[in-house]
Amino acid sequence: MKFPNSHIDQHPRPQLTRPSFMLLDGVWDFAFDDEDQGIKQQWFSRWEKNRSIIVPFSYQTRMSTIHDTHHHEIIWYHLTFEYCTQETTLLHLEKSDDETMVWVNGIFIGKNIGGYHRITMDISHALREGQNDLTIRVHDSWDTMQPRGKQRWKKESFGCWYVETNGIYQSVWLEAVPKTYLKHVILTPDVEKMLLNVDYDVQLHHEHTMMEIEILFEGQLIQKVSQLIMHEQGHLTLEMKTDQDQFKLMTWHADHPHLYDLILRLKHHDVIVDEAKSYVGMRQWKSVGRALYLNDEPVYLKMLLDQGYWPESGLTAPSQDALLSDLILTKRMGYNGIRKHQKIEDERFYYYADVLGLYVWLEMPSAYEFSQKMMKRVTDEWLSILQQHRHYSSIMTYVLFNESWGLHHIMHDQDQQRFSVALYHLTKSMDPTRFVISNDGWEHTISDLITIHNYVSSGDVLNKMYQDVIGLMNHQVANQTKVRSIFAEGYHDMGQPIIFSEYGGVAFQSDEGWGYGDKVQTKEAFRQRLFDLTHAIMQHPLFSGYCLTQTTDVEQEVNGVMNPKRELKLTYEEYLAINGVK
């Protein structure tokens, strides 16, 4: 495994790195505020609580050292840290669920709503040389109109919803930058034209500032461009200076996940005022009829549905090595992709997928009640997620909704259909380079991929159900799938690729919890069912891939290919055979 030159170990934002960062993960002061007295009593200016927590683990988890699974709507964090003041200091909270308020040395910095995107705040004006106090208040509720994914909204876990995650659950870090600095960059490959389009966002303090970009491959300079920055947002195009045959060998693919190195500099009168590093994979997805192509090579998807839970740390990986290990195990079992289900993962997950060459579906965590508030919350959160994550080459598909969650009447309700269609078009207008699924599993509106969910227990039954899949999609035959219609009313098949994106979910009789269909008694029965179901899908001429439920057991749902400790239920060789990999 080869990392790009931008790699800095433990850096929470691998897409754009500078060495000037300081992790604040570790022991913090902590308090519950069930009576909502903290603001009134000004805990942000005089902290008197002595309970502690390990950040970035939520208080519900064992790794937090608290392990209280009761619901507390309001919680507070406090940290005293030593710091040498810089020109500009940014505070980053990778994820904090749901409403987050920040104070530094008693000075209010700002508020953010949403639990699935990075929060960045400029705290320069509040810092002082030496000792500083950082105080954070987080409010989270059981509101079903806010995006919550698989987090429960009741006292007990139920169905496929698990213990909720409140407060900070990803890394907190400081970044020192100059007054003029690069805030964000979007790298969009154009493989057919052998171009890289660069859109950048700059905090501009100096006039006559130049943007300079170098792109390299395995240490060899491919192209260097520069331009005068006229506005805080700008665009550059880099030509890949190499012959076409060589370029094809330098693209990103599961079999050859090549990455280019980028150096991005801001210069003022030929003096470097800011320098950051990044990387990019040259890749381009498209569909031709029912088939998927990556850089004009056909791809058949063999994916695992992955919910990203750990028994000791919940939604937070216990370490970055744990993220990497899950991806390596996935690939060793013969899978080439992951549908990260109802969760936006630590950015290092997508980074490692880039490095290893795994295809990823990025899925918006669901809200569960349709309303004006829900539409605003989902849209605002999705736009932040999209802006933050579109960098990663591994992400091939965006999933907007799952199984009509939050859009329970989308089959006939035109308002819910319109919202699905609007979010589809909004996503495509921001990023036309990926596939977008409007409603994964059934009741699709406009969608680049058609996806099917079915948890029947027999490969023969599955095969018979979908012999006439065209008729099922166009309502020409009786719906025998025992699930909802593939398309919502008024929408129909446009010849898109078809992915069987949920099936399997097999549990053992000996395990406490549940799976789909009858439980199995033996490993041989487990292997045979997965083999029969998978090969029934693989042999269907119209399917372009599948996604098996799921990577690991999660709390009461015990239907993974591994247990929560990441121990395989079958051998690697058996999983390779299930996936038809020799």
N, C-alpha and C positions, 0 to 999 in steps of 0.2 A: 504494500500500500504506500503510495507516494503522495505526500501533501504538497500543495502549491507553496510558493515562496512567501505568500501572505500569512501562512500558518503561524499562529502564536498559541502555545499551549494554554488552555483554560480561558482563552478569549471568548466572551459570550457572543460576539458579533463577527463571525468568521468571514462575512462577505466584505467587510471594510475594516481593516485593522491598522492601528497605530500602537507603538509600544507604550505610550503614555496612558496606561489605564491602571486602575486600582480596584481590585475586588473587595467588596464589603461583606461577603458571605461569612458566616460564623455565628458567634454568640451575640445576641441582641437582648435588650430588656423587652419585656412583653407584658401586656395586660388585657384582660377582657373588660369590656365596658357595656355590660348588659343594661345598665340604667341610663346610658348615653349622657354621662356626666363629664366626659373628658374635655370637650371644648369649653363648657361652662367653667370648669375648674382649671382651665389653661394648662393641661398636661404637656402641651407643646413648649412651654417655657419653664416649667419646674416639674421635672420627672421625679416621682417618689416611689414608683413601683419597683419591686425587686425580683419579680419572676423573670425567667430567661427562656429563650427559644433559640433553636439553631435555624438560621436563615440559610437557604431558601425553602425550607420544608414547612408545609402548612401545619397548623397546630393539631390537626386531626391525625397526623402520622406519628409513627414511633420515632423516626429520625429527627423530628422536631424536638424530642425529649418531653413533649407535653402529652401527646396521644389522647386527646379528649375529642371523642366523636360526637358530642352534643353540639347543637347549632348555637353559635354566638354571632349575632349580626354585626357587632362593632368590636374591633380589636385595635390595639395600639402597639407600635414598635418604637424603640428608642436605641440609638447607638451614639457613643462618644468616640470620635476618631481624631487622630493627629493628621494634619495636612499642611503642606506648604502651598500657599495661594498661587494661582496661575492667572494668566491673562483671562482665560475663559475656562470654566469648569462645568461639565455637564454631568448630571445625575441620571443614570439609566436604571430603570426597574424593568427587567425583562418581561415579567408578568406579575400582576397583582389583581386579585379578583375581589370586589368589583369596582367600587367607588373609592378612589385613593386620594388622600390629601397629604401634602408634604410641607413640613416646616424645617428650616435650618436656623439654628441659634435663635429660635423663637420667632423668626420672620416667615410669614406664610409665602410659600413658593408657588403653589398651584394645586389644581384638582384635575383628576382624570377619571373617566368612566369607561369601563370595559376591561374584561379579564383575560384577553387573548392576544394582546399586542404589546410591544415595548412602549414604555413611558419614558420620555426624555424631557428633562427640565434644566434650564440654565440656572445654576445656583451661585454664580460668581459673586453677585452683589451681597450675598448673605454670609459668605465665608470669611473667616479670619485666620490669621497665621497661628498655627499651633492647634489647640484643642477646639473641636467643633461638635455641636449636638445636632443630630438628625432625628426627627420625629415623624412618624407616619401613622396616619389613621386610615383604616380600611373598613368600609361598610359593605356587607353582602347579605342578601336576603334569599328567600325561597320564591322570588318573583318568577313566574313562568313566562313572562314577556321579555326577559333578558336572556341573551345567549348563555346556555349552561351546559350544553353537551350531555355527557352521561352523569352529571352531578345531580343527585336526588334532590327533591324539594319536599320531602316528608321526613319524619323522625327516623324511620327505618329504611334501609335499602330495599328495593323492590324490582321485580322484573330484571331488566338489564340496566338499571340505574344504581349508582354506587354512592358511597360516602362522599359528601361534597368537599370542595376545596375552597377555603376562605383565606383571604389575605395574600401575602407575598409567597409565590411558589416557584419563582425562577430567580436567577442571580441579580444582585444589586451591585452596581459598580460606578466608579467615577472615571471620567475621561478628561484629560487636560488638552485643550486645543488653543491655537492662537485666535486672535480676534477675527481674522479672515481664515475661514476653514471650509473644507468640503463636508457638507451635511449628509448628502445621500447621492447615490449613483445608481442608475438603471442601465444594465447592459443587455442589449437585445441583438442576438445573432441573426444574420441573414445568410444562411448557408448557401443558398442558390446563387447569390451574388458575391459570396465570399467577402462579406462586410460585417463589421461590428458597429452597431449604433449605440452611442453613449449619451444618455441624458443625465445631467448633473444639477444638483441644487447646492448653492454656495452661500454661506454667510459672508457677505462682502463688506469689508471695512476700508480697503484701499482701492482707489481708482487705478487704472492701468495695470490691472492684475491679469496674468495669463494663466490659462489652463493648459497643462502639458500632460500628455498621456503616452506611455510606452506599453506596448504589448509584446510579450516574449513567449516562445515555446521552447521548453527544455533549455533555457538559457540563451537562446538565439533571438536577437531582436527581429521582430516581424514588421513592426511599423511604429513610427513616432510622429505624433501630430501635436500642434498647439494652436491656440487661438486666444484673442483678446476677449475677456469676459465683459459683455455689455450689460447683462442683467443677471440676477441671482439664479435664474434657471436658464440653462443652455443646452446645446446639442452639438455633438461631434460624430463624424463617421470615419472609421478606420478601415482601410483596405488591407486584406490579408495578403501581404506581398509574398506569395509563393505560387508554384504551379498547381493546377487543379488536381492532378492525380495525387500529388503529395498532400494537398489539403484534405482530401478524402480520408487519408490515413491519420489525420490530426483532429478529427471530429470526436464528439462525445457520444458514447454508446455503451451499453452494458458490457460488451466484449472488449471495449477499449475506451475507458472513461478518461480520455485525455483532457487536461485542463491547461488553459493559457494563463500566464501571469500578467498582471497589470500593475503599473506604478502610476499613480495619479499625483501630480504636483500642482500647487498654486505658486506662481512666481510674481514678485513685485520688483521691477527694475532688475531682473535676472537673479534676484535673491529668492531662494525657496522659503516661503512663509508657511506652507503646510505640505505634508507628504503622507499619503495613505496608500495601502496596498490592497489589491483585490485579485480576483481570478474569474475566469469564465469558461464554460464549456460550449463549444460550437455545436449546436444541435437544432433540428427543425422537425417538428411533428406535423403530420398530415394524415388524412384518411382518403382512400380511394375506394369508393363503394363501401363494402363491409370490412375492408382491410385497414390495418394501422401501419404507418411507415414512419421510421425515424431516419432522417438523412437518406431517404429513398431506399432504406433497407426494411423489409417486412418484419414486423414484431408481433409475436403472440404473447399476451400477458398471462403470467402465472404469478398471482399475487396472494399475499396474506392480509387479512383484515387485522389491524394492529391498534389496540386501544391505549397502549402506552401507560399501563399501570404497574406499579411495583408494590409488593405486600408491605414493605417497611416505609415506603415514601410516597405512596399514592400517585398523583399525576406528575410528580417530580422524579426524574431519574436519580438514583442514589449517587451516581457519578457520571462524568462524561464517558468513561470507559463502558458503563452499562449501556449507553446509547449505541456506542460502536459495536459492542458485543451482540446486541439484538440484530443489528443489520448483518453482521458476519454470519450469525446462525441462520438467518433467513436465506442468505445466498447459498450457504452450504447445503441446505435442504432442497435446493433446486428451484427456488422461487426467484423471479427477476424483478419483483416489485412489491410495494406495500401501499395499501389503502389505510392511511392514518385516520382512524375513525373517531369523529366527534371530538377532536382535540387538535389544537395547534401546538406542535411540539417545540421544544428547545431548538433554537436555530442550528445548533451543532448536529442535530439529527439529519437535517437536510444537507448540511455540509458533508457529513460522512457518507451520505447516500451519493452525493456528487463524486466523492473520491472513489467509492467502491463501484459505482455504476449500477444503481438500483433506481427503478422508476417509482415515483411517488404520486399518490393522489392526495391533494390538500383539501380538507373538508371543513366547511364552516360548522362550528358547534351550534346545535339547534336551540331555538327558543320553542315554547310549547303552547303558546296561546296567541292567536292572530289578532292584531289590533294596530292602531296607528302608532302606539308606543313601540310595539314589537317591530314594526317595519323600520322605524327610525333606528332602534337599537341594533338590529341586524345589519342594516345598510352601513351605519357609521363604523361598526366593528369590522365588517368585511372590507371596507375600503382601507382601513388601517392595516389589516392583515395582508391584503393584496399588495399594498405599497411596500411593506416590510419584507415579504417573502418571494416576490416574483424573480429575485436574483437567481434562485437555485436551479441549476440545470436539471436536477433529478425530478423536479415537479413537472409532470406532464399534463395533469388534469386538475381542475377545480370542481369540487362538489358543493353546490349551493345549499341544497336541502336533502334530507334523508327520509325516505318512506313517509313523506307528507307530514312529518313532525312540524308542528307550528302552522301547517297549512292543511288541516284535517279535512277540509271540504273542497280541496283543489279539484277534485274530479268534476264538480259542477259549478263551483263558486267562481265567477269571473274576476272578482276582486283579488282572490288568492292566486288565480292564474296570472293575472296582470302583474302582480308583484314578482312572481317567479320569472316571468318573461322580462320584466324591467331589470331585474338583477342580472339575468343572463346577458342582456345587451350592455349593461353598464360594465360588467366584467370584460366582455369581449372588446369594448371600446378602449379599456385601459390596457388590456393585454390580449391581443389577438393571436398570440403564438401558442396557446395551450387549448386543450379541449375543455369544454364547460358542460357539466351535467346539471340539469335544472332540478331534478328530484330523483335521487338515486333509488332504484328498486321498482318503482311503478309510478303510474299517473304522471308521466312526463309531459311537459309542455314543449317549448323549444329546447333542444338538447343536441350537442355534438355527438354524444354517445347514447345508445339505448342500453339501459342496464336492467337486469332481472335479479330478483331475490326469490329463492325458494328453498325450503329446508326439508324436502321429502327425504326419506331414508334409503331409497332404493335407486340405483343407477338405471335399472330397467324402467321404473316408473317415471323418472325424470326424462329419459329418452322418449317415452311415449307421449308425455305431456307436451313436449316441444318439437314433435315431428313437423307440425305445421306452424312454426313460429310466426311466419308471415301472416297467416290467417288469424292467429291470436292477436297480433299487433293491430291488424286492421278490422278486428271484431267480426271477421267472416266466419269464425267457428265459435262454438261455445267455449266460454272461459273455463278451462279445466285445470288451471294452475293453482286453484285454491287460495289465490291472493288477488289483490286488486288489479284492475286493468293496467296494461302496460302504458297506455296513453290516457291523459285527461280528456274529457269531452271536448271535441273541436280540434284535437291535435292527432296527427297520424305519422306513420312511418315515412321517412324521407330517404331511406336507403343508407342510414348511418351504420357504423360498426356496432355490434351487439356484444356486450360483456356480461357474463353471469357473475355479478359482483357480490353476491352473498349466497353461500350454500354450506352444507356440512354441519358444523357446530355440534360435533359428536362428543358425548360424555360417557364416562365409565359408571357402571352400576355401583361400584365401590366408593365413588366419590360423593361427598355431601354437596348438594347444589343441583344445578340443572343444565341440561343441554337441549338440543332440538331433536325431536323424534324419540324413539325408544333408546334407552341407554344400552351400552354393550357390556358384555361380561368379560371379554378377553382382549388382549392386544391384537390377536389375529382378526377378531371381528371388527375392531377399530380400524385396522389397516385395510381390511377388505372393503368396508363401507366407503372410506375415503378414496380408495382406488376405483371402485365402481362408479361413484358419483363423478369424480374428476375425469375419468376416461369417457363417460357418457357425454360430458361437455366438450372434451377435446375432439371427439369424433364427429361432433355436429358441424356440418360444413359452413354454417352461417355465424357461428360464435367466433369472436376474435380474442377471447381470453376469459379468465375466471379469477375470482378472489375468494379464497377459502376462509371461513370463520373458524378459528382465529389464532393469533400467535400464541397467547398464553391464557390460562384460566385467569379470571378476574373476579375476586370476591365470590359471590354466589353463582356466577356463571362459569362452569367448569368444563368448557368445551374447546380448550386450546390444543394445539399440537405440542405445546410444552406446558408444564405446570408453572405456578407463579415464580418458582426458583429458577426458571429457565432450564429445567431438566427435560430432555426430549422423551416423549411417550413412545416413540418408535426409534429405530436407528436412522442415521443419515441415509444409508443405502435404501431403506424402505421409503423414505420421503422422496428420494431421487426417483425411484421407480414409480411412485404415485404421480410425479410430475413428468414422467416420460423422459427423464434425463439419463443418458447413459454414462 
